[in-house]
Amino acid sequence: MNEKIKILIVNPSANLGGGNTISNNLAIGLDKNLFEVFSFFPEKGLAISILEETKDITILISSKTNLFSILFFLHNFLKQNKIDIVHTQGTRSTFWIKLIYLFLRNRPKLIYTLHGLHIAYRPFWQKYPLLWLERISNILVDVLICPSLSVKSLAEKYKIIKELKIKLIYHGINIQNFSTALPLDKKTLQIPENHLIISAIQRLNFPKDVSTILHTFSKVKESFKNTILLIVGSGPLQEKLQKEAQEIGIAENVLFLGDRQDIPNILATSDIAILSSAFEALGLSLVEAMAAKKPIIGTNVEGINEIIEDGKNGFLVEFGNEKEMAKAILTLLNNPNLRQEMGGNGFKLVKEKFSLEKMVKNYQNLYISILK
């Protein structure tokens, strides 16, 4: 092909969540000799600032955040530009494109990355109507990308699209960004030098179950006082969780840092990374922690048990089990050699399965093959 392949990546928001991190990694990593990349956001936000540092990606932002304005913007852009492939990130942005495709004559190929089939965990009366709608509308999708075996198995179980259209591509990260990052000065975070740090990096919403981490940390502090818990991320439950930390008497040792752009440095400063979700597509924050050579603790649920080899690169614990989680944390806090060993094992795994280079190569091959 002489002309560059034009890719429009459609993001559902501009926050610094896992989906946007992957989307940005892909946009930056694509070979610009082969691809011209456009990245759409429905609003301004931190995710955009990362792309602004590059000069070879065209950033598109809707003037208003309401649904009509987003659809109008995207529809006009697709009519006025010869885009070869639209690559949507998650259900919401795919819904926008599906609506537009109903009224678009010349439709680009549509690739849909499913960052988690969250509707499968909804109540029965919501779940099946939404699954039916997903199944019918996915007729417009050319390829459905699943970032983990657990997401792929759910897509196949609920038959949301023909199996021939499903492809597994693991999320990939820039490993060097994490493995070479310098730790922060603990004084800037007002953390005593002799304190060990547990990091929980996630969005503060219901599926992440940060409340269990807080109550677990309360138990940990009874036996290991010189430790700090960092809660990194934002979300609708932030105020509630901050109040909860005060009520159970751990507020002085829990720092809510909000959304941060220095995640590699935070992980470099940390001793353990933890995730207590009810379900995950993959558990990207734990993958990043492995790239930072840190031991990880996560709940034994789909999307997390795919990356943690229990006892090798971290520990799997039962969802909601504060006692079991506290035991795992204390085991690592009291054993620096085990922390180092597990961190090293995790680093080997992330290089094998979750590198940015591998993910970008898989997507580039897909983009080229889908147009043949």
C-alpha positions in Angstrom: 0.0 0.0 0.0 1.4 3.4 -1.1 -0.9 5.6 1.0 -0.9 5.5 4.7 -3.7 3.6 6.4 -5.9 6.1 8.2 -7.0 5.0 11.7 -9.5 6.8 13.9 -9.3 5.7 17.5 -12.4 6.6 19.5 -12.1 7.0 23.2 -15.0 7.1 25.6 -13.5 9.7 27.9 -10.3 11.6 28.6 -9.5 10.3 32.1 -6.4 8.3 32.8 -8.1 5.0 33.3 -6.7 1.7 32.0 -8.6 1.8 28.7 -7.3 5.2 27.7 -3.7 4.3 28.8 -3.8 1.3 26.4 -5.4 3.5 23.6 -2.7 6.1 24.0 0.1 3.5 24.1 -1.3 2.1 20.8 -1.6 5.5 19.2 1.9 6.5 20.1 3.4 3.1 19.2 1.9 2.7 15.7 4.4 3.0 12.8 3.7 6.5 11.4 5.3 5.5 8.1 2.4 3.1 7.7 -0.4 4.7 9.6 -2.0 8.2 10.0 -3.5 8.2 13.4 -6.5 10.3 14.6 -7.5 10.1 18.3 -11.0 11.3 19.4 -12.0 12.3 22.9 -15.4 13.6 23.9 -13.9 16.0 26.4 -10.7 17.6 27.6 -8.6 15.7 30.2 -5.3 14.3 31.4 -5.3 11.5 28.7 -5.0 14.2 26.0 -2.0 15.9 27.6 0.0 12.7 27.1 -0.7 12.6 23.4 0.0 16.3 23.0 3.6 15.6 23.7 3.7 13.8 20.3 3.5 15.7 17.0 2.4 12.9 14.7 -1.1 12.2 16.1 -4.1 14.3 15.3 -6.2 14.9 18.4 -9.9 15.5 18.0 -12.1 16.8 20.8 -15.9 17.3 20.7 -16.9 20.9 21.4 -19.6 19.7 23.8 -20.0 16.5 25.9 -23.6 15.8 25.2 -24.5 12.8 23.0 -25.9 14.8 20.1 -22.7 16.9 19.8 -20.4 13.8 20.0 -22.4 12.1 17.3 -22.6 15.2 15.1 -18.8 15.7 15.4 -17.9 12.1 14.6 -20.5 11.8 11.7 -19.1 15.0 10.0 -15.5 13.9 10.5 -16.2 10.5 8.9 -18.1 12.0 6.0 -15.4 14.5 5.3 -12.3 12.3 5.7 -11.5 9.0 4.0 -10.9 6.9 7.2 -9.9 3.3 6.6 -10.5 1.8 10.1 -12.4 3.0 13.1 -11.1 1.5 16.3 -13.4 2.0 19.3 -12.3 1.6 22.9 -15.0 0.0 25.1 -18.8 -0.3 24.8 -19.7 3.4 25.1 -17.6 4.7 22.2 -18.6 1.7 20.1 -22.3 2.6 20.7 -21.6 6.1 19.3 -20.1 4.6 16.1 -22.8 2.0 15.7 -25.4 4.8 15.8 -23.5 6.8 13.2 -23.0 3.8 11.0 -26.8 3.4 10.6 -26.8 6.7 8.7 -23.4 6.5 7.0 -23.1 5.2 3.5 -19.4 4.5 3.2 -18.5 2.8 6.5 -14.9 2.2 7.4 -13.9 -1.2 8.9 -14.9 -1.3 12.6 -12.6 -2.8 15.2 -14.1 -2.9 18.7 -11.8 -3.4 21.8 -13.9 -4.8 24.6 -12.3 -3.7 27.8 -14.6 -5.8 29.8 -18.1 -7.2 29.4 -19.5 -5.4 32.4 -23.1 -5.9 31.5 -22.6 -9.6 32.2 -22.4 -8.7 35.9 -25.6 -6.6 36.0 -29.0 -7.8 37.5 -30.9 -10.3 35.4 -33.5 -7.7 34.2 -30.8 -5.4 32.9 -28.3 -8.0 31.8 -30.2 -9.9 29.1 -31.9 -7.0 27.3 -28.4 -5.3 27.1 -26.8 -8.5 25.9 -29.4 -8.9 23.2 -28.8 -5.3 22.1 -25.1 -5.9 22.0 -25.5 -9.0 20.0 -27.7 -7.4 17.4 -25.7 -4.2 17.0 -22.4 -6.1 16.7 -23.4 -7.1 13.2 -21.7 -3.8 12.3 -18.4 -4.9 13.9 -15.7 -6.4 11.8 -13.4 -7.6 14.6 -14.0 -7.8 18.3 -10.7 -7.6 20.3 -10.6 -9.2 23.8 -7.6 -8.2 26.0 -7.7 -11.4 28.1 -8.9 -15.0 28.0 -11.5 -14.2 30.6 -13.1 -11.5 28.4 -12.9 -13.7 25.4 -14.6 -16.6 27.2 -17.4 -14.2 28.3 -17.9 -12.9 24.7 -18.1 -16.5 23.5 -20.4 -17.7 26.4 -23.0 -15.0 25.7 -22.6 -15.1 21.9 -22.3 -11.4 21.5 -20.7 -11.8 18.1 -19.7 -14.6 15.7 -16.7 -16.5 17.2 -14.8 -16.0 13.9 -14.8 -12.3 14.5 -13.2 -12.6 18.0 -9.5 -12.0 18.4 -7.3 -12.1 21.5 -4.8 -9.3 21.9 -3.3 -8.8 25.3 -2.9 -5.2 26.5 0.7 -4.0 26.3 2.6 -1.4 28.2 5.9 0.4 27.8 7.9 -1.7 30.2 11.0 0.5 30.2 8.9 3.5 31.5 8.2 1.4 34.7 11.5 -0.6 35.0 13.7 2.5 34.9 11.5 5.0 36.7 13.0 6.8 39.7 11.3 6.7 43.0 9.7 9.8 44.4 11.2 11.5 47.4 9.0 10.3 50.3 9.2 13.7 51.9 7.2 15.2 49.0 4.4 12.9 50.0 5.1 13.4 53.8 5.9 9.7 54.2 8.5 8.8 56.8 11.6 7.1 55.3 11.3 4.0 57.4 7.7 3.3 56.2 6.9 0.7 53.6 4.3 1.6 50.9 1.3 -0.3 49.6 -0.2 1.1 46.4 -3.7 0.6 45.2 -4.1 2.1 41.7 -7.6 2.0 40.3 -10.8 4.0 39.6 -12.8 4.6 42.8 -16.0 2.9 41.9 -18.0 -0.1 43.1 -16.4 -3.0 41.1 -12.9 -2.0 42.5 -14.0 -2.6 46.1 -11.5 -0.2 47.6 -13.5 -0.4 50.9 -12.1 -3.9 51.5 -8.5 -2.6 51.0 -9.2 0.1 53.7 -10.5 -2.4 56.2 -7.7 -4.9 55.4 -5.1 -2.1 55.9 -6.6 -1.4 59.3 -5.8 -5.0 60.2 -2.3 -4.8 58.7 -1.5 -1.7 60.8 -2.2 -3.6 64.0 0.8 -5.8 63.3 2.9 -3.6 61.1 2.7 0.1 62.0 5.4 1.5 59.7 3.4 1.4 56.5 1.4 3.7 54.3 -1.4 3.0 51.9 -1.6 5.1 48.7 -4.9 5.2 46.9 -4.3 6.4 43.4 -7.2 7.3 41.1 -10.5 9.1 41.2 -14.1 8.2 41.0 -17.6 8.6 42.4 -16.8 6.9 45.7 -13.8 9.1 46.6 -15.5 11.2 49.3 -17.2 8.1 50.8 -13.9 6.2 51.0 -12.1 9.2 52.6 -14.7 9.4 55.2 -14.5 5.6 55.8 -10.7 5.8 56.3 -11.4 8.4 59.0 -14.1 6.4 60.7 -11.9 3.3 61.0 -8.9 5.3 62.3 -6.4 4.9 59.5 -6.7 8.3 57.8 -3.2 9.4 58.9 -1.7 6.5 57.1 -3.8 6.6 53.9 -3.1 9.1 51.2 -5.7 9.7 48.4 -3.6 11.0 45.6 -6.3 11.3 42.9 -5.4 10.9 39.2 -1.6 11.0 38.6 0.6 11.1 35.5 3.6 9.8 37.4 2.4 6.3 38.0 5.8 4.7 37.1 7.4 6.8 39.8 4.7 6.0 42.4 5.2 2.3 41.7 9.0 2.7 41.9 8.4 4.2 45.4 6.1 1.4 46.4 6.9 -2.0 48.0 3.6 -3.8 47.1 0.8 -3.3 44.7 -2.8 -4.5 45.4 -6.1 -4.7 43.5 -9.3 -6.0 45.1 -11.8 -5.9 42.2 -14.9 -7.9 41.9 -14.0 -8.4 38.2 -11.5 -7.1 35.7 -10.8 -7.3 32.0 -7.1 -7.8 32.8 -6.0 -5.7 35.8 -3.7 -3.3 34.1 -2.4 -1.6 37.2 -1.0 -5.0 38.4 0.7 -5.5 35.0 2.3 -2.0 35.4 3.4 -3.0 38.9 5.1 -6.2 37.5 6.9 -4.0 35.0 8.1 -2.0 38.0 9.4 -5.3 39.5 6.9 -5.2 42.5 5.1 -8.1 44.1 1.3 -8.0 43.5 -1.8 -9.1 45.4 -5.1 -9.4 43.7 -8.5 -11.1 44.1 -9.0 -14.5 42.6 -11.4 -13.3 39.9 -11.5 -13.3 36.1 -9.0 -11.0 34.6 -6.7 -11.0 37.7 -6.1 -14.7 38.1 -4.9 -14.7 34.6 -1.8 -12.6 35.5 -1.0 -13.7 39.0 0.7 -17.0 39.5 -0.2 -17.6 43.2 3.0 -17.8 45.2 5.3 -16.9 42.3 4.8 -13.3 41.3 2.3 -12.5 44.0 -0.7 -13.8 45.9 -4.3 -14.4 44.9 -6.9 -13.9 47.7 -10.6 -14.5 47.9 -12.8 -11.5 46.9 -13.8 -9.5 50.0 -11.8 -11.6 52.4 -10.0 -9.0 54.6 -8.3 -11.6 56.7 -6.7 -13.5 53.8 -5.7 -10.2 52.1 -4.1 -9.0 55.3 -2.1 -12.2 55.7 -0.8 -11.9 52.2 0.2 -8.2 52.7 2.0 -9.0 56.1 3.8 -11.9 54.5 5.4 -9.5 52.0 5.9 -6.6 54.4 7.9 -8.9 56.7 10.0 -10.6 53.9 12.0 -8.3 51.7 13.7 -11.2 50.0 10.3 -12.6 49.0 9.3 -9.2 47.7 12.4 -9.0 45.5 11.9 -12.6 44.2 8.2 -12.1 43.3 9.0 -8.8 41.7 11.6 -10.4 39.5 9.2 -13.2 38.5 6.5 -10.7 37.6 9.0 -8.8 35.5 9.8 -11.9 33.5 6.1 -12.5 32.9 5.3 -9.0 31.8 8.1 -9.1 29.2 6.8 -12.4 27.8 3.1 -11.4 27.5 2.4 -7.7 28.0 5.0 -5.7 26.2 3.9 -2.6 24.2 5.9 -3.9 21.2 4.0 -7.1 21.1 0.6 -5.4 21.3 1.4 -2.8 18.6 2.7 -5.5 16.3 -0.5 -7.5 16.7 -2.7 -4.5 16.0 -0.6 -3.4 13.0 -0.9 -6.9 11.5 -4.7 -6.8 12.1 -5.1 -3.3 10.5 -3.3 -4.4 7.4 -5.0 -7.8 7.1 -8.5 -6.4 7.6 -8.2 -4.2 4.5 -7.0 -7.0 2.2 
